[in-house]
Amino acid sequence: MKRKTVVVGVTGGIAAFKTCQLVSDLGKMNFYVHVIMTKNACEFIAPLTFETLSHNRVSVDTFDKNYLYDVNHISLAKKCDVFIIAPCSANVIGKIANGICDDMLTTTFMATTCPKIICPAMNTAMLENVIVQDNIERLKKYGIQIVESISGLLACLDVGKGKLADSDVIIESINDAMICDKYLKDKNILITAGATVEKIDPVRYISNHSTGKMGVAIATCAKRLGANVTLICNTNEKVDPNINRIDVKSASEMYENVKKEFDKCDYLIMAAAVADYTIENISINKLKKNDDDLALKLSRTIDILKYCGENKKHQKIIGFAMESENLIDNAKSKLSKKNCDLIVANNINDKGAGFATNTNLVTFVGKDEVISHELMSKIDVGYKIFEYIKEKE
């Protein structure tokens, strides 16, 4: 796959130091990174820092004579796949919103036709100024994506909104912007992720090893492809703030929330590892250890996937099957019994396909086909699922 190029603009502000982490992270993710700084930005951080992190020369002066014979702002504009300004000051927001190009950053920004992202960072009062807000709204109308500032203690010691968003949030906006075909736009997708937790007493519980990585990856892909995503989950994985996240613990909580959201969704993807059994009588006090064996009485949980399969109308349902033997036969049986449209099956004994990994080795089992895939990242598995859905539309 061709490496993508990201141009990172840096304006004058103390938040410029956070852009060092952003540039470093982008490089580690195999992006080509080019940095353009305003002259004011150079007062806060030296260009050499970004040159070291990006392995490319930093552009500051539009009329730099000590560089290759090239119209630099045009050449950068042509090669970039995403242009992002982080941090973006009120001054530069105002310039861009009104078509003013008077330095290397604004000139190059205007010359690009790729997706553009602006990450405001400034004092709260400046950010909330009606003129700045009007300029931000104008940028949105022009199709420029805005990564909202976050709240906290600012450099001026004020507390409020205006801090530059964290690197992982900005990178997710870059990944999102690089996908041009938003073929899930206006689709409502409901996804479950993680393990359920069934209480024994106030201290102990029974659960499984699911981390929620697969479900969160699918939710991320759906959001990037333009869908409205609701994620019902029990996970410690980071979830994009643009995803509607509903946290649950037990199988009964997951059932109630899936039932509530099911009628509104176009697709249900059940990636969660829901417990088959729960404790029949949960102790209100901690169970004390004694010399006798402890016997716990278990009862079946509600089969969420089966319930949805029996009650679906327009929805398409994708289930997951993790097996240790007879993978295809068990997946076909689940497809039929649960009235699913697709089962994503994997064998827990296959290397790279178990819990807590960033990869998966899956087989798609449909009503008339079995499609085996090579080992891939869980993000790529998510895209494969939606490619399959698109083909069946």
Secondary structure, DSSP 4 states (H G I P E B T S, - for coil): -PPPEEEEEE-SSTTHHHHHHHHHHHHHTT-EEEEEE-TTGGGTS-HHHHHHHHSSPPB--TT-SSS-SS-HHHHHHHH-SEEEEEEE-HHHHHHHHTT---SHHHHHHHH--S-EEEEE---HHHHHSHHHHHHHHHHHHTT-EE---EEEE-TTS-EEEEEPPPHHHHHHHHHHHT----TTTT-EEEEEEEB--EESSSS-EE--S--SHHHHHHHHHHHHTT-EEEEEEE--S---TTSEEEE--SHHHHHHHHHHHHTT-SEEEE-SB--SEEESS--SSPPPP-SSPP---EEEPP-HHHHHHHH-SS-EEEEEEEESS-HHHHHHHHHHHTT-SEEEEEETTSTT-STT-SEE--EEE-SS-EEE--SEEHHHHHHHHHHHHHHH-
